[in-house]
Amino acid sequence: MARNLAELLHGGPITATELERVTDVLIFEQGRPGPKFLKFTILLLLASAIASFGLLGDSVAAVIGAMIVAPLMLPIMGLAFCISLGDRRGILNTLLVSLAGIAMAVAVGFVLTLPVAGLLQPQTIPQIMGRTAPHLLDLMAALATGVAGAFALSRRDVSDTLPGVAIAVSLVPPLANVGILLAFGEPTLAAGSLLLFVTNYVAILLTGAVVFLVMGFRQAASAPFDARARRQAFTLAMTSLLLITVPLALTSERLIVTNQITQRTASLAREWLRGSAYSLESVDGETADGSVRLLLAGHGSLPPLDRLEQQARAVLSGRGLTLKVLQGSSVTLQPEGA
């Protein structure tokens, strides 16, 4: 039955030719670095630079471009492939390549940020801050991406979907973000970005190995099979996944609570302002001091503050409430002769 499932997923039995094709794509030169590793290094350095500048410049397009250029998924999928084959030597080789890639991406982000570290504030850049607090949805996306990536690599007729897979998961941007935040002197935020990368790495590795295993590549391989190496690798990956789930769950819970408090506070503020000359412009529930910040705009006297304070106390869960008021009218200046 397992063999029938593998053939159904692959569109036929795995042949030696197909095994060789996937191996050529995923496995790097054994021993000293060769042309394939050199190409990997050049593309990764370029992708890391693009990601770093995109993050610092808050450019979504540049960050997406870095995801497409980045080749870091190859050694991760290669590691998953070697785990499914029980190839101890291949496991070590692809692991070292992926670790080298990780170090390069972090170093590029760090070096490129040093010249501007005194000119920018990372807390004001959404592209940087958005990669410092991963949650369970990031894990779910990475698990699905691992399945999609391994399936696309396993079948020649769907390999053109790989760029979409690269965009779906974030590998190089969070690593560049680690280097950027370390250059800014923000190790706690850098740890959050590293957690995002590790989440993606472990999820892709685990699901990729399972897909390659189900597809039946092991049956077509002639290399020695090391069952112990495969079992140890699967155990380590599963243990890492379980450990990662703990901080992701805590972050997810905090995010849910913050969103609920923000929505309820906004509703109370709108009710409090009803009938006045003020309107609620924005609500920020993720301030540095943990308070909920309301931005109001209008003129005249505000409604009684004690009424808002009394009503909000029940939904703030011990958090503070900060009001910022913009008063006055706007003036539009027309160019001379307009």
ZIGIKA-V20688 format. One record per residue. N is the residue number from 1. PSI is psi in degrees with one decimal (999 if undefined). D_FIRST is the distance of its C-alpha to the first C-alpha in Angstrom with 2 decimals. Layout:
BEGIN
n | psi | d_first
N | PSI | D_FIRST
N | PSI | D_FIRST
END
This chain:
BEGIN
n | psi | d_first
1 | -41.7 | 0.00
2 | -38.1 | 3.82
3 | -40.5 | 5.37
4 | -38.7 | 5.05
5 | -42.7 | 6.24
6 | -43.9 | 8.67
7 | -34.4 | 9.92
8 | -42.8 | 10.47
9 | -37.6 | 12.37
10 | -15.3 | 14.26
11 | 20.2 | 14.93
12 | 172.4 | 13.81
13 | 149.1 | 13.09
14 | 122.4 | 15.28
15 | 167.5 | 18.39
16 | -34.1 | 21.24
17 | -42.5 | 23.42
18 | -38.9 | 21.28
19 | -41.5 | 21.06
20 | -37.4 | 24.84
21 | -48.7 | 25.47
22 | -38.6 | 23.89
23 | -44.1 | 25.63
24 | -33.3 | 28.92
25 | -40.1 | 28.70
26 | -27.2 | 27.91
27 | 130.6 | 29.40
28 | 169.9 | 33.18
29 | 138.5 | 35.52
30 | 144.5 | 35.53
31 | -129.7 | 38.93
32 | 148.6 | 41.76
33 | 142.8 | 41.19
34 | -165.2 | 40.95
35 | -36.5 | 41.13
36 | -40.9 | 37.76
37 | -35.3 | 38.86
38 | -44.3 | 42.26
39 | -41.8 | 40.80
40 | -44.8 | 38.68
41 | -45.7 | 41.88
42 | -47.3 | 44.00
43 | -37.7 | 41.59
44 | -40.3 | 41.04
45 | -42.7 | 44.79
46 | -44.5 | 45.44
47 | -39.4 | 42.75
48 | -38.5 | 44.19
49 | -44.0 | 47.67
50 | -45.1 | 46.65
51 | -41.6 | 44.91
52 | -49.1 | 47.96
53 | -36.6 | 50.45
54 | -40.8 | 48.33
55 | -45.8 | 48.11
56 | -35.0 | 51.81
57 | 3.5 | 52.76
58 | 43.6 | 50.49
59 | 111.0 | 48.93
60 | -40.4 | 45.54
61 | -42.9 | 45.39
62 | -39.1 | 46.01
63 | -41.9 | 43.36
64 | -40.6 | 40.75
65 | -39.6 | 41.96
66 | -37.2 | 41.46
67 | -37.8 | 37.82
68 | -41.6 | 37.24
69 | -36.0 | 39.16
70 | 130.8 | 37.76
71 | 15.5 | 35.28
72 | -21.8 | 34.41
73 | -26.3 | 30.81
74 | -53.1 | 30.13
75 | -28.1 | 30.70
76 | -45.2 | 28.83
77 | -33.9 | 25.73
78 | -39.5 | 26.49
79 | -43.4 | 26.54
80 | -40.7 | 23.16
81 | -45.3 | 21.83
82 | -33.6 | 23.50
83 | -43.1 | 22.21
84 | -29.1 | 18.56
85 | -13.2 | 19.66
86 | 34.7 | 21.66
87 | 97.1 | 24.74
88 | -43.4 | 27.74
89 | -41.4 | 30.32
90 | -37.6 | 28.58
91 | -47.0 | 28.22
92 | -42.8 | 31.96
93 | -50.9 | 32.92
94 | -30.9 | 31.20
95 | -44.1 | 32.34
96 | -39.1 | 35.91
97 | -44.1 | 35.79
98 | -37.9 | 34.66
99 | -38.6 | 37.36
100 | -41.0 | 39.93
101 | -40.1 | 39.00
102 | -47.3 | 39.40
103 | -40.4 | 42.82
104 | -45.1 | 43.95
105 | -42.4 | 43.12
106 | -42.4 | 44.95
107 | -41.1 | 47.88
108 | -47.0 | 48.30
109 | -39.9 | 48.43
110 | -50.3 | 50.95
111 | -42.6 | 53.22
112 | -20.8 | 53.36
113 | -26.5 | 54.24
114 | -43.2 | 57.10
115 | -23.4 | 59.68
116 | 9.3 | 59.16
117 | -30.2 | 58.40
118 | -2.6 | 61.89
119 | -18.6 | 61.85
120 | 158.4 | 58.76
121 | 114.7 | 57.43
122 | -28.9 | 53.61
123 | -15.7 | 53.80
124 | 3.3 | 55.10
125 | 106.4 | 52.26
126 | -39.1 | 49.31
127 | -30.6 | 46.88
128 | -48.9 | 47.55
129 | -27.9 | 47.63
130 | -9.7 | 44.49
131 | 26.0 | 42.49
132 | -3.4 | 43.97
133 | 71.4 | 42.35
134 | 154.4 | 38.53
135 | -172.6 | 36.79
136 | -29.0 | 33.39
137 | -34.4 | 32.97
138 | -39.2 | 33.16
139 | -43.7 | 30.30
140 | -41.9 | 28.14
141 | -40.0 | 29.04
142 | -37.9 | 28.26
143 | -45.4 | 24.77
144 | -37.2 | 24.01
145 | -38.0 | 25.77
146 | -41.9 | 23.70
147 | -46.7 | 20.49
148 | -42.0 | 22.42
149 | -46.0 | 23.94
150 | -38.9 | 20.90
151 | -41.5 | 19.15
152 | -38.8 | 22.45
153 | -28.9 | 22.88
154 | -24.3 | 19.45
155 | 122.6 | 20.20
156 | -32.4 | 23.53
157 | -7.1 | 23.91
158 | 13.3 | 24.11
159 | -17.3 | 26.00
160 | -3.6 | 29.19
161 | -3.7 | 28.22
162 | -39.4 | 28.85
163 | -38.2 | 32.51
164 | -36.7 | 31.51
165 | -40.5 | 29.15
166 | -37.3 | 32.14
167 | -32.6 | 34.36
168 | -28.1 | 31.97
169 | 144.2 | 32.17
170 | 112.2 | 35.46
171 | -61.6 | 35.65
172 | -42.8 | 38.99
173 | -45.5 | 41.15
174 | -30.3 | 40.75
175 | -44.3 | 41.44
176 | -35.7 | 44.52
177 | -36.2 | 45.42
178 | -49.3 | 45.42
179 | -41.4 | 47.94
180 | -48.7 | 49.98
181 | -32.8 | 50.31
182 | -38.6 | 51.21
183 | -31.5 | 53.92
184 | -6.2 | 55.18
185 | 36.8 | 55.32
186 | 71.6 | 52.66
187 | -31.7 | 50.36
188 | -45.4 | 49.05
189 | -37.3 | 47.95
190 | -37.1 | 46.54
191 | -35.6 | 44.40
192 | -41.6 | 42.94
193 | -39.0 | 42.01
194 | -38.2 | 40.49
195 | -39.0 | 38.38
196 | -44.2 | 37.11
197 | -46.9 | 36.11
198 | -37.5 | 34.45
199 | -49.7 | 32.49
200 | -42.1 | 31.20
201 | -53.4 | 30.64
202 | -40.9 | 28.59
203 | -45.0 | 26.50
204 | -42.0 | 25.71
205 | -47.2 | 25.02
206 | -50.9 | 22.60
207 | -34.9 | 20.54
208 | -43.9 | 20.77
209 | -39.6 | 19.44
210 | -43.3 | 16.40
211 | -47.1 | 15.70
212 | -36.1 | 16.32
213 | -45.4 | 14.04
214 | -34.5 | 11.04
215 | -17.8 | 12.15
216 | 26.6 | 11.81
217 | -29.4 | 15.58
218 | -37.7 | 15.89
219 | -25.9 | 14.27
220 | -7.2 | 16.98
221 | 143.5 | 19.77
222 | -8.5 | 22.36
223 | 156.0 | 24.31
224 | 138.9 | 24.58
225 | 124.2 | 22.00
226 | 94.5 | 23.77
227 | -34.4 | 21.53
228 | -42.3 | 24.66
229 | -42.3 | 25.51
230 | -42.7 | 22.15
231 | -42.3 | 22.36
232 | -41.2 | 26.00
233 | -43.9 | 25.44
234 | -41.1 | 22.78
235 | -43.9 | 25.15
236 | -42.4 | 28.11
237 | -43.1 | 26.56
238 | -40.8 | 25.44
239 | -43.3 | 28.89
240 | -40.7 | 30.64
241 | -42.5 | 28.83
242 | -39.7 | 29.92
243 | -38.8 | 33.45
244 | -32.3 | 33.70
245 | -29.7 | 32.77
246 | -57.6 | 36.04
247 | -30.4 | 38.56
248 | -39.8 | 36.54
249 | -39.6 | 36.63
250 | -42.3 | 40.35
251 | -40.8 | 41.04
252 | -42.3 | 39.14
253 | -43.3 | 41.14
254 | -38.9 | 44.37
255 | -42.2 | 43.60
256 | -45.5 | 42.95
257 | -43.6 | 46.16
258 | -42.8 | 48.15
259 | -41.4 | 47.04
260 | -43.9 | 47.97
261 | -41.2 | 51.35
262 | -45.7 | 51.99
263 | -43.5 | 51.33
264 | -38.7 | 53.44
265 | -40.1 | 56.24
266 | -41.6 | 56.32
267 | -42.4 | 56.62
268 | -39.9 | 59.44
269 | -40.2 | 61.22
270 | -39.7 | 61.18
271 | -39.8 | 62.62
272 | -35.7 | 65.21
273 | -9.1 | 66.29
274 | 130.7 | 66.59
275 | -7.5 | 70.12
276 | 178.8 | 70.98
277 | 20.3 | 71.41
278 | 154.6 | 68.36
279 | 154.1 | 64.72
280 | 117.0 | 61.62
281 | -41.4 | 60.44
282 | 159.8 | 57.53
283 | 128.1 | 55.97
284 | 111.2 | 54.60
285 | 5.7 | 52.78
286 | 49.0 | 51.66
287 | 163.0 | 55.04
288 | -34.1 | 55.69
289 | 2.6 | 57.70
290 | -0.3 | 55.18
291 | 168.0 | 57.51
292 | 125.3 | 56.91
293 | 127.5 | 59.11
294 | 133.4 | 60.50
295 | 118.5 | 62.14
296 | 149.0 | 64.79
297 | 138.6 | 67.01
298 | -156.3 | 70.21
299 | 164.8 | 73.86
300 | -161.5 | 76.22
301 | 141.4 | 75.68
302 | 153.7 | 72.29
303 | 163.4 | 71.60
304 | 125.5 | 72.28
305 | -31.1 | 69.96
306 | -29.3 | 70.12
307 | -42.7 | 68.40
308 | -42.2 | 65.40
309 | -42.3 | 65.34
310 | -41.8 | 65.40
311 | -36.5 | 62.58
312 | -23.8 | 60.39
313 | -31.9 | 60.74
314 | -20.5 | 58.30
315 | -9.0 | 55.45
316 | -13.6 | 56.03
317 | 43.9 | 54.71
318 | -3.1 | 57.45
319 | 158.1 | 57.26
320 | 165.9 | 60.38
321 | 123.9 | 61.28
322 | 133.4 | 62.97
323 | 131.4 | 64.72
324 | 123.6 | 65.68
325 | 127.1 | 68.11
326 | 118.5 | 68.98
327 | 158.0 | 72.34
328 | 175.7 | 74.58
329 | 156.4 | 74.30
330 | 152.7 | 72.95
331 | 129.5 | 75.23
332 | 124.9 | 74.23
333 | 128.4 | 76.37
334 | 138.3 | 76.93
335 | 150.1 | 77.82
336 | 130.3 | 81.45
337 | -2.6 | 82.04
338 | 999 | 78.81
END
